[in-house]
Amino acid sequence: MRLIAEDGKQLGIVSLRQALEMAKEEGLDLVEVAPNANPPVCRIMDYGRFKYQTTKKLQEAKKKHHQPQLKEVKLRPNTDEHDLNVKVKNIKKFLEKKDRVKVTIFFKGREIVHFDRGLEMLKRIAAEVAELGQVEKHPSREANNRLVMIITPK
């Protein structure tokens, strides 16, 4: 088998017994790196430390990766101007974090008559967040008492 030292030096082709003795002298493990190669390649290394470092690298990569979520902002057709501005500010914050936003307007009772106010509100929201996001799903009616629009980050 071809043997590689801990520091990466090629030690040449040695027998299995010699390789095990060399690893034992250094207090390390003999790890088969390429079993399908001809001859097979083995490396002298601290296998526990190697496994620890690989799991650490995976954790770091996972930590830096952002999984986009679907956030929801709920409104009513008679939502006041200031409250609407606060909701738009939250939508912008979500879009900056690369999350998708579902804007829902609920109609209760006789408010369903003012369906056009809900559409105007959604169009206004889309215009205000146009620099950060784009409308993925245009305003549509859901379950007779809801108006829904989905915005995705640019």
Steps between C-alpha positions, in 0.01 A plus 500: 500500500608860437555684828474873571637652822306740725675804353415389143835345404497193276655209688481267200356153462516296823332191639197516724699380802767771453234768458322393819830501692588850374158631602529334841846657559360846436189431710266561206252305288543339159213612276426363153448804278458345153410129515433471124840635396772261388674460747257620772594831666518530880580798717638529852280749688309570820160375385309646798633848430426458128135409572469793743631748242269374226193530725609852599529599132152363432356695795664823380363451149154432641514808721583730208229355277167688507183308428238747370167491679152617417401779741141617525370851561129528580291811439138615500346724232453784749857488638615851592778684315760474778433132559533436128837679496620278787394189306679625186813558710478138625455373144813689392692348793392149398597562136844626606550169682412321170172360632180477294202696635132408481278805544147406605201733534210358703143615445243454777127532462394786275860604429493262201308772316820710506705243311645777279654671808693181570626486141612865517681429828688205349595703191632777725705250705644349180599848378667591831715184515576493126871580552548198730254244367276403215150358497511124448129435536274790412205581728248218494195405699523207742213346697255782420621723786872536427713681248856363463818622328850345520815714466848355441835676549686621191 
